[in-house]
Amino acid sequence: MLAIGRIKIKQKMLFLRRFYSKTERIAQVAKSHKPGDSLSIQGWIKNVRRLKNNTFLDLNDGSSSNRFQVVVPRTPENQHLAPGSVISAVGQIQVAPSGNYELHADHVEMLAEGRLQEGYPFSPKQKHPPEYVREHLHLRSRVDFIAAQMRIRHKAQKAIHDYMDELDFVQINTPLLTTNDCEGAGEVFRVQPDSEALLKQMSRPNVPVEQSYFDNKVFLTVSGQLHLEAMTYGLGNTYTLSPAFRAENSKSPLHLAEFYMFEAELAHMEDLEKLAQFIERMLKFVTNRLLETRSEDIHFCQKNLNSTLDLPWLEVPWKIISYDEALQVLQENKDSLKTPISLSEGFSKDQELFLVAHCGAPVFVVDWPAQQKPFYMKVSRANPNRVHALDLLMPAVGELCGGSLRESDPAILNAHPQLPKDLSWYVDLRKYGGIKTGGFGMGFERYLQLVTGVKNIRDVIPFPRYPHSCKM
């Protein structure tokens, strides 16, 4: 019965797609048509080749990395067709000598001129450096490589939502404006109205004018975790995939000022190893689903980067080692490291990648020094100098996920020297019918770098924001 229901849903979606659009998306042509069928498509001309009798147009409509060939008679009426222009073409599907479908068009209509000679920054036949492409954010979706990245991004989000929904997690839209700094690092953006007149109009006694809109200091969120915890105490397992903001002076290819975080909070979670197992299963599922749904784009990206798709970590069990074990490995191999080891801070990317290579697989580093981690992580009852925290280290990107069991004892939380004074509500969660929880956060763009091989994080997000750059 379920299989029949799914078939009917697919048939209905196909009907709706055709009902609401008279034209077909290029990515769907081979799936829903056969030679001899009539077809109407629209798209941008990427390339034009003129032979004696016919003109061949390479068309792209944003749905696929592959270009679709349209064959039109070479006539004076078709001489104006040029790269960059948008056309609508109607005709019959035929099989090209390459074995791919092509459209033999009976009618071609110009919908918009490309005007590439009037200052358009991208040459149709030239591969442009990513740094140059980033200078034209409003136009870079026209670049095949960026378009492929955006389709991969969409499908990765869908795979995450599908996985969490199947496990009955509740998606929470956590707020972007908040009064807390979840990580306690001070790397926050402050929010206030730009209008001084409005601030003065709303001012109240004993409240600084710049705080008069909210009567408090308000920041852009650095994490939705604390709000997820509040929801988990009444709903059970929750998650969010939301923007997060970090005000740090980092121009590295792994950091952004605005990025997306996938965060999950699991109710009744008391075992750090079980949390690690959940993360491993989730990442393997999402990645395999992505390879099923957007393999064409992923391989296109790899080809563009002159590399091959290699994700061996999908096939092997991941490792779990303690912080002390990881530290010992690094100290024994310090001559092979590019950066010095610090006992007061976490590992550098160089050291993270060394640990991954040493273990021969992705590795969870668990049970960290309490001084290196935030106040909300559960203190080990056997060793108060350690907290039940984990960092997931992956090839190429280093740290991908950070998580922990959450401190469930209100007395221990209240006594923590780093507990912010305005988080009494957070302690109340434990006071009124508290449960044990654990969770993690994953930088979504960093995950996209992992599966596509893109070196710079600015190329896997539509509109990157980083120090000295906030365009559009």
N, C-alpha and C positions, 0 to 999 in steps of 0.2 A: 504493500500500500504506500509506503514512504517513497519507494522508487517511482511509482506512478505519479505521486504528488509532485515530485521534483521535475519529472518530465513535463507535466502540465504547466508548472511555473516557468520553465525554460521556454515553452511554446508561447506562453502569454507574454513573456518579456520580449521575445522576438517580434511578436505581433505589435506590441506597443512601440518598439523601436522603429518599425516600419511605418506605423500609423502616424507617429509624431514627426517623422522625418522622411521626406520623399527620397532623400539621397542615402547611400550606404556608406558606412565608414570603411576605409580601405582594409583595416585589420580584420573585418568580418567577411570580406568578399569570398575568400577561399573556403570559409566555413559554411556559408549559406547559399552559395551559387554554384552553377556548373556551366561549362561552355555552351554558348548559344543563348544564355539568359540575357534579358535586357538589364541594363544597369545605369544608374545615375549617380555620379560622384562629384564632390567638390574638393578643392584643395589648392595649395600653393605650388606653382611650377618651380621645381628645383633645378632642372636642367632641360635644355632643348637641343635636339639633334635633327638637322635637316638633311634628308637624302633627296634623290631625284624626284620621287613620286609622293613620299610621305614625310611627315614631321613627327618625331617621337618626343613625347613630353614625359619627364619623370615627375610624378605628382606625389605630394605628401599632404595628409590632412591632420597630422598630429597624433594619429592613433597607432602608429607603427614605426619601427626603425627602417622598415623596408619601403622603398619607393615603388609606386605603382605606375606601370607604363601605359600611356594613352597614345594611340596611333590615330593621327588625323591626316586627311589628304593635304598635300602641299599646294595650297592655293593662295592667291593674293589676299583673300579674306583672312587667312590664318598667319600671315607674315608678322602681325603685330604681337603674337604670343612670345613672351620673353620670361626669363627667370624672375621670380619674385611676385609675378602677377597671380591673382586668384581667379580660377575658372570653375565653371560648371560644365561637365561633359556627360553626354547621354549616348549610349550605343549598345553594342553586344559584346559579351565576354568571349574571348578566344584564348587559345593556348599559344604562348610565344615559343620560339625555338629553344629557349632556356628551360622550358617546362612550366614556367610560371604563368599565371593568368595575366592577360592584358585586356584593355578596352579599345575596341575599334569604334571610334566615336563618329556618330552621324551628325551631331550638333555640339558645338563648343561655344559657350558664352563667357565673355570677360566680365567678372564681377568686381574686380579692383585691379588697378595698375600697380606694378611693383615699384617703379621709379627708382631702381637701384642706382642709377647714375646721378641721383640728386642728394647724395650724402649718406646713403645707407652704409653702415659700417662693416658689413660682412660680405665678403666675396663668395658667391655660390660654390666655386670649385676650390676654395682655399681652406685649409685647416688653421684656425686661429688659436693662439695661445690662450689658456683659460684666464690669465691675468687681463688680457685685452678684452675678452668677452665680458668679464665682470664690470667693465667700464660702461657697459650698455645694458643694464639690467632690464630695461623696459622692452628690449628687443631680443633678449637672449633665448627665449623659448623657441625662436625660429632656428636656433642652432641644433642640429640633430642630436648631438651628445647631451645637451641640457634637456631636451625634450624627453630623451630616453630616461634620464635620471628622474624626471618628474613622474613618469609613468611607473617606474620602479617604486618610487616613494609612495605613490597612491596604493599600489598593490600590497606593499609592506604594511601600511596602516590597516588596510582591510584584513590582512592575514592576522594581525594582532587582535583586532576587534572580533574576528570570527573565533579565534582560539579562546579568548577570554569569555565570550558569550556562551560557547559550548560548555564551559566549566561553570556557568551560572555566576560569574563575577558581575557586579553592578558597576557600570561606568559612571563616574562622578565628574562633573564639570567643576574642577577646583578653581577658586578665584585667582585672578591675575593681580588684584590689589590686596595687600595684606599688611598687617602691622608687625609681622614677625620676620626674623631672619632665621630660617629653619636650620641652616648650617652653622650659624654663629660666626661666620668669617668676616662679616662686614662688607662683603662684596655685593652691595645692593644698590638699585637705582631708586631714588626718591621721587615721589609723585605729588604734584600740587598744581592747582590751576595756574595758567600763565597770566591770567588777568589780575593785576594788582587791585583794580577797582572792585572786582568780585570778592577778593579776599578781605578787603577792608569792609565791604558791605556785610559780610558774614561773620566778622570778628566778634569774639565774646570775651568777657573779663577772664583774666588768668590763663588765656590761651594765646600763644604767639601768633601773630598775624599770618605767618606762612603756613600755620597748621589749622587755620580757622575753618577750612572746608570740611575736614573730617574730625576736627578737635584732637588730632593726633598726628604723629609722623606715620606716613603710609609709603609702602615700597612696592615695586614690582616683585612678584614672587620669584624666589630662587628654587622652590620645590613645592609640589602639592602634597607632600607626605603628611604633614600634620593635619591637614584637612581631611585627607583620606582616612587617617586613624579615627577622627571624630565620626565619620560616616560608618566605618567598619564596626564600631561599637554598637551600632543599631541595625546594620544591614548584613553583616558578614563580609565576605570577600569583596573587595572593591578595587578599581583601577582607574587611571586617567592617562590620557595622552594629550598633553597640554603644553603651551609655551612656558618657558622659564627664562630668567634673565640673570646674568652674572656681570657685575661691574668690575672686571679685572683687566689689567693692562697686559693682555696676551694677544699677540698676533700670530700665534702658532697655527699650523694647518689643522689642528684638532680642537680649536676653541672658537666659540662665537659669543657675542654679547646677548643675542636672542636665539634660542634653540628650542627643540621640543624634547620633552621628557616623557618616557613611558614609565609609569610607576604603579606598583601593585601593593596592596596590603592584604595579608592573609590572616583570617581569624583563627584563633586556637592553634597558632603556630608556636611550638616550643622547641623545635629541633633545627639547628642551623644547617645540618646536612640535608634535611628534607627541603629546606628553602633552596639550597643549591641545586637539588635534583629538579625542583619545579622550574627554576631558571633554565637549566640545561634542556629539559624537555620542551619548554616554550620556544627557546631560540632555534632548536633543531626543527620544530614543526613550522615555525614562521618562515625559516629559510628554505625548507623543502617546498613549501607552498609557493614561495616567491619564484623558485626555480621552475615550478610547473606553470605558473601564470605569466611570467615575464622573462623567460629564458632568452627569447630573441633580443630583448633590450639589454640584458645582462651581458650576453656574448658580444653585442655591439659595443658596449662600453669597454669590455676587455680588449676588443680589436682596436678601438680608438686609443687605448692606453698602451698598445703593443705588448700586452701580457695575455696569459691564459687563465681561464677560470680554474681555481684550485682551492677547494674548500674541504680538505681532509678531515677537519674537525667535526664534520657531520657524521662520520663513520666510526669514530673512536669514543670510548668513555672518557669523560673529563676528570681531571685530578683534583684532589683536595689536600692541601698542606697547611700547616699552621704558620703564622707569622714568624715564629721562632725558627721553624725549619727553613722558611724562605730566606730569612736573614742569614742563617748559617751558610746556605748555598751561595749567597751573594758575597759574603765575607771570604769564603774559600776561593772565590773566583774574582776578587776585586781588581786584579790586574787586567782582567778582560773587559772591565766596565769602563764606559766613557765618563761616568759621573761618580762623585764620591758618595758613600753611603751615609745617610743621616739617621740617627736614632730618635730624633725628635719630630721628623716628618715622614710622610709616606715614601714609597719607592718612586724613582724617576721613570719616565717612559723607557729609557734605555735598560733599566733594571727589570722593569716589567716584561719587556720582550725577551730578555735573557732568561727569566724564569720560565716563560712559555717554551722557549727552545730547549731548555734544560729538561723540562717535564715531558716534552714531545707531544703536548696536547694543551688545550685550554686548561687553566688552573684556577681554582678558587683558593685564595689565601684567606684563612679564617683566624679568629681569636686574636684581635689586634690590641696593641697597647692603648689603654683608656685615654692617655694624654693626646693621642692622635685623632680621636674620633669624637663626634658630637655628643651632647648630653643625653640624648634619647636612647642610646644604645644600651642594651642590657649588660650590666656588670656581672662578670663571672663570680658565682658564689664561692668557688674554690680558689680563685685568684683575683682579688679586687683590682689588680693592676691590668687586667685584661677585660675586653668586652666581646660579646658574641656578635662579631661583625664579619662581613665577607667582602672581598673585592674579586670580581671575575676578570682575569687577564686573558686577552685573546691575541692571536697573531696580528701583526701589522698595526693595530690601534692601541695596544696595551689595555688599560683599564676600560671595560665596557659597562659593567654594572657595579654598583655599590649597594650593600644591604645589611640588614641586621635583624636580630630579635629586638623588640622594643622593651625598654624597662617598664615592668608592670607594677612595681612596688612604689606607691605614692610617697612613702617616707624617704626612700633612696633618691627619688627624683627631686623632692623638696630640698634635700641636703646637697644636691649637686651644685658645685660652685659656678658652673656655666649655665645654669637654668635661667633664661631671661625672666625679668621681674613681671612681665605682662603675660606670662603663660600659665596663670593659675588654672585656667580652663583646661589646659592639657593635663594637669595633675588631677583635676576633677574627673576626667574620663576613667581613671583608675579607681577613684573613690566610690563612684556610683555604678556598681555592677560591672567592674572592670574584667576584661578577659586578656589573655596573652595573645600578642600579635607579632608578626614579623613581616618584613617587606623589603622592597628593593626599588632602585631607580636605574633606568638605562637611557643614556643619551641617544635619541633616535637617529640623529644625523651621523653619529659615530658608528652606529650599526650599519647604516647605508654605506659608509666608507668601507666597512669590513667586507660586505658582500659584493660590492662593485669594484673595489680596488682603487677608487678615487683617492688621490693623495691629499687634496685640500677640501676641508669640510665646507668651504664656501660654495662648492659646486654641487652639493646635494640638497641645497635648500633654495627655494625660489628667490628670496630677497635677503641675502646675508647682511647681518649687522655685526660690526666688529670695531675695535678702536680706530677712530679717524674715518669711519665710513658708515653712513646711514643714508643711503640714497633712496629717493622716491618716498 
